[in-house]
Amino acid sequence: MRLVALEARGLSKAYRIGKTRQQVLKNVDFTAYHGQVTMVMGPSGSGKSTLIAALSGLMRPDEGEVMAMGESLWTKSDGKIDKFRLNHCGFIFQGFNLFPALSAIAQVAQILRYCGISKRESRVRAIAVLESVGLGERLHQKPAELSGGEKQRVAIARALAKSPALIFADEPTSALDSVNGQVVIKLLHQAAKERGAAIVVVTHDSRLEAHADRIIHMEDGKILSDHMVALAMHAASKTEQ
């Protein structure tokens, strides 16, 4: 029996553009489970990025409730939501969001320092997680010295370093070629299976479907379909590795 990590009910969100009010989420229900990669797919403007923002505490919905790790997220104060994200969530974005002046080690260690971990322990843990994503020989390089795939692996290492229960990835492969994109999603799948994290990936990249446990299709602010990926697809994916 899978444990629920995240559950949302009745999420709605609208933006006002000039005199027009555009509804981008329409009474959406959503559940994510520990140890599972859930992909939210759909065309641009379907509401998938707004959904992930509402689920992760980055954007307050107009209506609805999010229960994250058994806690009611949007009844918390802004400060407590920030603390919840720091303690329980990892984020991976298509633009990498790395600091230009920091080495790979410093990028990862910095977030651990925010969590109250000592400088020495933060460095040890940063090295370990960077090695786990294949960057053991690139520890001291800054973003300008890294390829796109390497930058995204630094971002993944930063997200994994806290051992978060929830990991949110918004278009994590859109800036990468197919080979590096496959590496990134395999690392996320590994995080779900080995660390028990609930991974929610927003993407329009259909190549990633073979690495999902569950695929949700959105369009026009609504979930159109929600299905588990056949085990045969995973088996075929492993054969190709």
C-alpha positions, 0 to 999 in steps of 0.5 A: 500500500503506497503512502500518500505524500501530497493530496489536493482537493478543489484547487482553483486559480485565476489571473487577471490580465487587463480587464480579463480574468483567466481561469488557469486551474479549475477545481483540480484534485491531485494525489502524489505518493511516496516512492513514485514519479508522477508526470504532469503533462499537457500543452503550454497554458494547460495549467500544469506549472500553476498546479505545481506552484500551488502544490509546493507552497509557491503560489496560493490558490484562490480555492482548495486545500493542499495536505502535504506530509499530513499538514494543511499547507495553505492554512499556515502563515507565509513564514511557516510555508517557507519553513515547510518548503525548506524542510521537506521540499526540493525544487528543480527548474528548467533554468537550473537556477544556479549561482554563477559565482559558486562552485558545484560544492558550494551550490549544494552546501549552501542549501544545507547551511540554510537547514542549520547543518554545520559547514563541515557536514554540509561540505561532506554531504555536498560531495557525497550527493554530487558524486552520486549524480556522477559529478565527482570530478566536477566538484569545483567547477562553476556553472560557466564551466559546466555543460547543460546536463552537468548544470541540471545534475548540480540542481538535482544534487542540490534538491536531493541533499536535504533528503526531501520527502517531496521533489518538484521538477518544472520542465527539468529536461527542456533545455537539454538534449535527449541523452542528458534528458534521459540521465536527469529523469533516471536520477529522479526515478532513482530518488523515488525508488531509493529515497522514497521521495514523491516526485512530481514532474511537470513536462511536455516532453513525451520521451520521459513517459517511460520513466514515470510511474504515473502520468497525468494529462492536463488541458485547459486547467483540468485533469483529463486523464490519470493512469499508472504506467504499465510495468512493461514500459519500465522493463523496456526502458531498462533494456535500452539502458 
